[in-house]
């Protein structure tokens, strides 16, 4: 018999090793300035007179102390061209008095009750042996 291949089917065929080639693509981006744009802004000013007749209204506020007790909230009113706005404040009237709601009556009593419980106590013992030497 002749030479055999690895798989044993065609003994006359010899193996050839083929090297495969592969191309790879590498893509990069790059910013390229291919032109510039310049923007300039200019503002011009000019004076133009404006003539208007403006109306101004002035008010005068006078505080008039009252300190009067009232039964209900008064309304805002106008008298002889004067607007009167009442300013009201609530006052709280507090009355304190003591009220006895209940009493706690506490009495002490003593009694003797037997008590027994098992407890574990530990005790150590010591033994000392002396050996007399020949002197």
C-alpha positions in Angstrom: 0.0 0.0 0.0 1.0 3.6 -0.6 1.2 6.5 1.8 -2.0 7.3 3.6 -3.5 10.7 4.3 -5.0 11.7 7.7 -8.5 10.7 6.8 -7.7 7.6 4.9 -9.9 8.2 1.9 -7.5 9.2 -0.9 -4.0 7.9 -0.3 -2.6 9.6 -3.5 -3.4 13.2 -2.5 -1.0 15.3 -0.6 -2.0 18.2 1.6 -1.2 21.8 0.6 -1.2 24.7 3.0 -2.7 27.8 1.6 -2.2 31.2 3.3 -5.3 33.5 3.1 -5.0 37.2 2.9 -7.5 39.7 4.4 -7.8 43.4 3.9 -8.9 45.6 6.8 -10.3 49.1 6.5 -9.4 51.9 9.0 -11.5 55.1 8.7 -10.6 58.3 10.5 -12.4 61.6 10.6 -10.6 64.9 10.5 -12.0 68.4 10.7 -10.9 70.5 7.7 -11.5 74.2 7.6 -12.3 75.1 4.0 -13.6 78.6 4.6 -14.5 81.2 7.3 -17.5 83.4 7.9 -17.1 86.7 9.7 -20.2 88.5 11.1 -20.0 92.1 12.2 -22.8 93.9 13.9 -22.9 97.7 14.2 -25.6 99.7 16.1 -26.1 103.4 15.5 -28.0 105.7 17.8 -29.7 109.0 17.2 -31.6 111.4 19.5 -35.3 112.2 18.8 -37.3 114.4 21.1 -40.5 113.1 22.6 -43.1 115.5 23.9 -45.9 114.1 26.1 -48.2 115.3 28.8 -48.0 112.9 31.7 -50.5 112.7 34.5 -49.2 111.9 38.0 -51.3 111.1 41.0 -49.9 111.6 44.5 -51.4 110.0 47.7 -50.9 111.0 51.3 -51.3 108.4 54.0 -52.2 109.4 57.5 -52.3 107.0 60.4 -55.1 107.7 62.8 -54.9 105.7 66.0 -58.2 104.4 67.3 -57.7 101.6 69.9 -61.5 101.0 70.1 -63.2 97.6 70.8 -65.6 96.7 68.0 -68.1 93.9 67.7 -67.7 93.2 63.9 -65.3 93.8 61.0 -65.8 97.3 59.6 -66.0 97.9 55.9 -63.7 100.1 53.8 -65.5 103.4 53.2 -65.0 106.8 51.6 -65.8 110.1 53.4 -65.3 113.5 51.7 -62.9 112.2 49.1 -60.8 110.3 51.7 -60.6 106.5 51.5 -60.7 105.0 55.0 -59.3 101.5 55.4 -59.7 100.0 58.8 -56.8 98.0 60.2 -58.1 95.4 62.7 -56.1 93.1 65.1 -57.5 90.3 67.1 -56.7 90.1 70.8 -57.0 86.9 72.8 -58.4 87.1 76.3 -57.1 84.2 78.4 -58.7 83.2 81.7 -56.9 80.6 83.9 -58.6 78.6 86.6 -57.8 75.4 88.3 -60.1 72.4 87.9 -59.6 69.2 89.9 -60.4 66.4 87.5 -59.4 63.4 89.7 -57.2 62.2 92.5 -54.9 59.2 92.6 -54.8 57.4 95.9 -51.6 55.2 96.3 -51.2 52.8 99.2 -48.1 50.7 100.0 -48.4 47.2 101.3 -45.7 44.6 102.0 -45.8 40.8 102.0 -43.3 38.0 102.1 -43.2 35.5 99.4 -41.1 32.3 99.2 -38.5 32.1 96.4 -36.5 29.2 95.2 -34.3 28.8 92.1 -31.6 26.4 91.1 -28.2 28.0 90.4 -24.9 26.5 89.4 -21.9 27.4 91.5 -18.3 26.7 90.6 -15.6 25.8 93.1 -12.0 25.2 92.5 -9.9 22.7 94.3 -6.1 22.7 94.6 -3.7 19.8 95.1 -0.1 20.4 95.8 2.4 17.6 95.6 6.0 18.3 96.8 8.8 16.0 96.0 11.6 16.0 98.5 15.0 15.8 97.1 18.1 13.9 98.4 20.3 16.4 100.3 
